[in-house]
Amino acid sequence: MTASHPRHRRALAVPAGMAVAASLAFLPGVPASAAEPAAPATATADPSSLSYVVNVRAGHGVPAQVKRAIAEAGGTIVTSYDRIGVVVVHSSNPDFAKTVRTVRGVQSAGATRTAPLPSAATTDTGAPKVLTSRELAAAEAAEGQDPLQSLQWDLPAIKADKAHEKSLGSAKVTVAVIDTGVDDTHPDIAPNFDRNASVNCVAGKPDTTDGAWRPSAAESPHGTHVAGEIAAAKNGVGMTGVAPGVKVAGIKVSNPDGFFYTEAVVCGFMWAAEHGVDVTNNSYYTDPWYFNCKNDPDQKALVEAVSRASRYAEKKGAVNVAAAGNENYDLAADEITDPSSPNDSTPSDRVIDPSECYDIPTQLPGVVTVASTGAKGLKSSFSNYGLGVVDIAAPGGDSTAYQTPAPPATSGLILGTLPGGKWGYMAGTSMASPHAAGVAALIKSTHPYASPAVVKALLYAQADATPCTKPYDIDGDGKVDAVCEGSKNRNGFYGWGMADALDAVSR
């Protein structure tokens, strides 16, 4: 049986029991206008096959002896990313990785999943609360605003409304949403969609079939919501994104069951690297392990593969932004109990050291790690945190009962686009990360020749310093819910502070 944790855990709206039950309502069927994609790319595999990554020396192709060893061990090469030395393999041999690790030229190798291809998982939670026709009609926007902007408390929280008076961002900048797919037919996304930078990477290799980047009606709307938060056009329709003048691309890496496996994530970063992407948004963790421990040979190989891919994307000019996670974990703690891994077969409690076991890509070097705040500017009740781990904070929403927005906004969650021309609310660090990615895109628009290192430096330097919340008792029950460490200028809850869109277009 599979675990009940959603693979895009970054968007697990809010913990059970909060006064936002509507946010977990089922999403109505998507109408035919949300153009169905071609059948997702899948690699033909024996029903007992697993997928593996085999890491070799970068830049030299797959050595002949490694190719022979892979074949002799019962493996079939699906694709090879020679620039970073990552080979994707399918094999039904349970000893494949163990055997190949002994071969000269193999630096590491490991299974990317614990359940055979395809995964048997079907569980998903955290569906958005879709705006009704009455709510759409009731929204009143000020002059110069899109119709639903009055519901977006998150834009003034990072001064994006003021930033838009100066700049909407450059159409020469592209943000790639590495996620569950993006519905580019949505009226708020279509004007800014970058087809050339979009792809389906689910099988671990690019599928460039037109529309392959879209989610089907049965798949999660998560990526479409994220895309709208970043770059919903300021076009008199619906809502407004943080950077409504930049381009947004969809890189689909989540399979129909909702899992984000290593080979797909590697493909996603590599595609972004080779297609001129300036910022990537990563609101997920790489399945099936919440934390990948370097002392486990399989998990070590997964960390190495995704690390190589994300580093390569940055080398080619992309700023990689990722969500911190939704379990209220202190990622700087000495130990964490992980009850959810492996989430594609039978999870069990295990105690890990987060300095040795990584949430990928969130904790990888060079990645911007984003914590979530609510409508009152406090750390969201669910947001992970950690001094030296969290780099910056941005609005991701929270229970309206905990952090109520100022009128006319009515929900403490985050408004975003949904497949089929809809809009709705979600919450999570999944929603915080695209806000930071949008600000990074505005910085890149202002400084078109800035390297990823410079964009990140400006993102942190321009952030509004936010002191620790002490005591942090978000539910008001008299018990401390998390402990913040650090100074006003850098701490475990807010990193360098709240992302600032106005500074991004002004400095």
Secondary structure as GFF3:
##gff-version 3
##sequence-region A 1 507
A	DSSP	three_ten_helix	9	11	.	.	.	ID=ss1
A	DSSP	three_ten_helix	21	24	.	.	.	ID=ss2
A	DSSP	beta_strand	50	56	.	.	.	ID=ss3
A	DSSP	alpha_helix	64	72	.	.	.	ID=ss4
A	DSSP	beta_strand	75	81	.	.	.	ID=ss5
A	DSSP	beta_strand	86	91	.	.	.	ID=ss6
A	DSSP	alpha_helix	96	100	.	.	.	ID=ss7
A	DSSP	beta_strand	106	111	.	.	.	ID=ss8
A	DSSP	beta_strand	129	130	.	.	.	ID=ss9
A	DSSP	alpha_helix	133	138	.	.	.	ID=ss10
A	DSSP	three_ten_helix	149	151	.	.	.	ID=ss11
A	DSSP	alpha_helix	154	157	.	.	.	ID=ss12
A	DSSP	alpha_helix	160	163	.	.	.	ID=ss13
A	DSSP	beta_strand	174	179	.	.	.	ID=ss14
A	DSSP	three_ten_helix	190	192	.	.	.	ID=ss15
A	DSSP	beta_strand	199	200	.	.	.	ID=ss16
A	DSSP	alpha_helix	222	231	.	.	.	ID=ss17
A	DSSP	beta_strand	247	252	.	.	.	ID=ss18
A	DSSP	alpha_helix	262	274	.	.	.	ID=ss19
A	DSSP	beta_strand	279	282	.	.	.	ID=ss20
A	DSSP	beta_strand	292	293	.	.	.	ID=ss21
A	DSSP	alpha_helix	297	315	.	.	.	ID=ss22
A	DSSP	beta_strand	319	323	.	.	.	ID=ss23
A	DSSP	beta_strand	336	338	.	.	.	ID=ss24
A	DSSP	beta_strand	350	352	.	.	.	ID=ss25
A	DSSP	beta_strand	357	358	.	.	.	ID=ss26
A	DSSP	beta_strand	368	373	.	.	.	ID=ss27
A	DSSP	beta_strand	392	395	.	.	.	ID=ss28
A	DSSP	beta_strand	414	418	.	.	.	ID=ss29
A	DSSP	beta_strand	422	426	.	.	.	ID=ss30
A	DSSP	alpha_helix	429	446	.	.	.	ID=ss31
A	DSSP	alpha_helix	452	462	.	.	.	ID=ss32
A	DSSP	alpha_helix	501	506	.	.	.	ID=ss33
###
